[in-house]
Amino acid sequence: MSKSIKIGLFGFGVVGQGLYNVLKQTTSINATINKICVKDKSKSRNVDSNLITFDKNDILNNPDIDIIVELIDNADEAYEIVKTALKNKKSVVSANKKMIAEHLEEFYDLQKEHGVSLLYEGAACGSIPIIRNLEEYYDNDLLTSIETICNGTTNYILTKMSEEGLEYSEALAGAQKSGFAESNPRLDVMAFDPKYKIAILLAHAFGLFVHEKDVFNFGISNVSNFDFQYAAKNNASIKLIAGAYKKDNVVKAYVIPKFIVASNMFYNVKNEFNAVQLEAAFSDKQFFYGKGAGAFPTASAVLADISALHYQYKYEYKKHFSDTSISFSNDVVLNVYIRYKEKSQLEKLEFESIDEQHTINQTNYIIAKVKLKSLIKNDVNEWQDFFVAAF
Ligand SMILES: NC(=O)c1ccc[n+]([C@@H]2O[C@H](COP(=O)([O-])OP(=O)(O)OC[C@H]3O[C@@H](n4cnc5c(N)ncnc54)[C@H](OP(=O)(O)O)[C@@H]3O)[C@@H](O)[C@H]2O)c1
């Protein structure tokens, strides 16, 4: 039997406790948690008190600990922990998409410099094994696009609006009540969370380190029943899609609500579920579907990473070296529906064409070809009474 892996765990919230329970229930992996570092001294913990520490150095400088699993909810503090761990030559598993998307290139350098590994399958699409698949399986295939519904909160809200005719505020309140949305849902509903995930996936799909700040995100906080009525008339629903598309060695990536017709596989991805669709030259379309969040689904991805560290698995970021001719660009023209309040909003944007212009019951919308760069320049994610969705 292989040597037992001794884990130092940061965070004992939803995912940390999920991992603790999953490790107790599985015999497939020989690993034990040696220490758990948490923050709040006043909380009672349903775990042996000898395991708990409030001092990160009890894990970071502990020679008995083989690997570090970082599952805290603060990206800046997580960054310090992960950086120190890698410098101390400890391999790390994390599910912190914000932190990874913000520092991926630096982490890549640190892994190389210190000969250790940082794995983060749980950071993108929870239980769906997409990162290692992109790393290993699609290495020699001609991947042309990756699209994903990777935010359960927004998918839950959009499903309730589409199927039950709820207003946005009602659907959000329902999502919060059912535990699918945070009390401060900004990172989800403004589409920052899926932007972090597609930024991470870009490194493994196309070998590109793109800072998350350079990827456009437009969320669902302004979506209305009017937009769903328009979608229904076109036999479609609205889904928040994070996508990356390669053509002639240029990759374009953005997160935007999209009209998804009933024949599209994403149409039936409902509520909190996630999905990924890859398209490659010879294999054509492939579809992955599963749970993108939650204690056990996320812990299962973390567990798979811990297991991979058993055999010294590392992401090699092979595509980063093998095809250096690929570049990232926001030079895109999108086919869109735009609902707007003031004409002055449209005047700030750049269009290739405005193909239709309508006003129904005092609500204005256009069908147009808009330059993505003009949406980015105007920070339209922050505009009131403005909604854009792509076809
Ligand atoms: N929840 C999900 O379904 C899900 C899915 C995919 C990825 N993730 C990612 O997984 C990570 C954890 O999420 P979660 O939902 O488990 O969070 P959570 O339930 O809010 O728990 C966060 C934990 O982090 C601890 N913590 C915060 N700052 C700390 C610090 N400086 N040092 C030590 N411990 C600290 C907290 O300690 P106290 O207990 O003392 O407050 C708490 O135990 C996040 O990066 C999240 O984005 C979550």
The ligand as an SDF file (V2000), in Angstrom:
LIG
                    3D

 48 52  0  0  0  0  0  0  0  0999 V2000
  -19.2460   26.2110   -2.0630 N   0  0  0  0  0  0  0  0  0  0  0  0
  -19.1140   25.6860   -3.2600 C   0  0  0  0  0  0  0  0  0  0  0  0
  -20.0070   24.9920   -3.7570 O   0  0  0  0  0  0  0  0  0  0  0  0
  -17.8470   25.8880   -4.0580 C   0  0  0  0  0  0  0  0  0  0  0  0
  -17.7390   25.3460   -5.3510 C   0  0  0  0  0  0  0  0  0  0  0  0
  -16.5490   25.4990   -6.0600 C   0  0  0  0  0  0  0  0  0  0  0  0
  -15.5020   26.2110   -5.4980 C   0  0  0  0  0  0  0  0  0  0  0  0
  -15.6550   26.7560   -4.2570 N   0  0  0  0  0  0  0  0  0  0  0  0
  -14.5270   27.5040   -3.7010 C   0  0  0  0  0  0  0  0  0  0  0  0
  -14.0440   26.8120   -2.5560 O   0  0  0  0  0  0  0  0  0  0  0  0
  -13.5430   27.7480   -1.6080 C   0  0  0  0  0  0  0  0  0  0  0  0
  -14.2670   27.5290   -0.2770 C   0  0  0  0  0  0  0  0  0  0  0  0
  -15.6560   27.7860   -0.4430 O   0  0  0  0  0  0  0  0  0  0  0  0
  -16.7220   27.4290    0.6940 P   0  0  0  0  0  0  0  0  0  0  0  0
  -18.0460   27.5510    0.0330 O   0  0  0  0  0  0  0  0  0  0  0  0
  -16.3440   26.1490    1.3520 O   0  0  0  0  0  0  0  0  0  0  0  0
  -16.5110   28.6530    1.6930 O   0  0  0  0  0  0  0  0  0  0  0  0
  -17.1810   28.8620    3.1320 P   0  0  0  0  0  0  0  0  0  0  0  0
  -18.2440   27.8520    3.3800 O   0  0  0  0  0  0  0  0  0  0  0  0
  -17.5050   30.2960    3.2450 O   0  0  0  0  0  0  0  0  0  0  0  0
  -15.9810   28.5310    4.1510 O   0  0  0  0  0  0  0  0  0  0  0  0
  -14.8330   29.2940    4.1670 C   0  0  0  0  0  0  0  0  0  0  0  0
  -13.8790   28.7480    5.2010 C   0  0  0  0  0  0  0  0  0  0  0  0
  -12.6560   29.4830    5.0750 O   0  0  0  0  0  0  0  0  0  0  0  0
  -12.1970   29.7950    6.3840 C   0  0  0  0  0  0  0  0  0  0  0  0
  -11.2960   30.9420    6.3000 N   0  0  0  0  0  0  0  0  0  0  0  0
  -11.5240   32.1850    5.8000 C   0  0  0  0  0  0  0  0  0  0  0  0
  -10.4110   32.9360    5.8490 N   0  0  0  0  0  0  0  0  0  0  0  0
   -9.4510   32.1460    6.4020 C   0  0  0  0  0  0  0  0  0  0  0  0
   -8.0850   32.3270    6.7090 C   0  0  0  0  0  0  0  0  0  0  0  0
   -7.4570   33.4850    6.4580 N   0  0  0  0  0  0  0  0  0  0  0  0
   -7.4040   31.3020    7.2570 N   0  0  0  0  0  0  0  0  0  0  0  0
   -8.0220   30.1240    7.5110 C   0  0  0  0  0  0  0  0  0  0  0  0
   -9.3100   29.8770    7.2330 N   0  0  0  0  0  0  0  0  0  0  0  0
  -10.0180   30.8920    6.6770 C   0  0  0  0  0  0  0  0  0  0  0  0
  -13.4520   30.0440    7.1730 C   0  0  0  0  0  0  0  0  0  0  0  0
  -13.1250   29.9410    8.5350 O   0  0  0  0  0  0  0  0  0  0  0  0
  -14.2160   29.9900    9.7060 P   0  0  0  0  0  0  0  0  0  0  0  0
  -14.8930   28.6430    9.6560 O   0  0  0  0  0  0  0  0  0  0  0  0
  -13.4130   30.1880   10.9080 O   0  0  0  0  0  0  0  0  0  0  0  0
  -15.1510   31.1160    9.3680 O   0  0  0  0  0  0  0  0  0  0  0  0
  -14.3460   28.9210    6.6470 C   0  0  0  0  0  0  0  0  0  0  0  0
  -14.1050   27.7130    7.3520 O   0  0  0  0  0  0  0  0  0  0  0  0
  -13.7810   29.1400   -2.2130 C   0  0  0  0  0  0  0  0  0  0  0  0
  -12.6200   29.5390   -2.8940 O   0  0  0  0  0  0  0  0  0  0  0  0
  -14.8790   28.8980   -3.2280 C   0  0  0  0  0  0  0  0  0  0  0  0
  -14.8520   29.8210   -4.2950 O   0  0  0  0  0  0  0  0  0  0  0  0
  -16.7990   26.6160   -3.5330 C   0  0  0  0  0  0  0  0  0  0  0  0
  1  2  1  0
  2  3  2  0
  2  4  1  0
  4  5  1  0
  4 48  2  0
  5  6  2  0
  6  7  1  0
  7  8  2  0
  8  9  1  0
  8 48  1  0
  9 10  1  0
  9 46  1  0
 10 11  1  0
 11 12  1  0
 11 44  1  0
 12 13  1  0
 13 14  1  0
 14 15  2  0
 14 16  1  0
 14 17  1  0
 17 18  1  0
 18 19  2  0
 18 20  1  0
 18 21  1  0
 21 22  1  0
 22 23  1  0
 23 24  1  0
 23 42  1  0
 24 25  1  0
 25 26  1  0
 25 36  1  0
 26 27  1  0
 26 35  1  0
 27 28  2  0
 28 29  1  0
 29 30  1  0
 29 35  2  0
 30 31  1  0
 30 32  2  0
 32 33  1  0
 33 34  2  0
 34 35  1  0
 36 37  1  0
 36 42  1  0
 37 38  1  0
 38 39  2  0
 38 40  1  0
 38 41  1  0
 42 43  1  0
 44 45  1  0
 44 46  1  0
 46 47  1  0
M  CHG  2   8   1  16  -1
M  END
$$$$
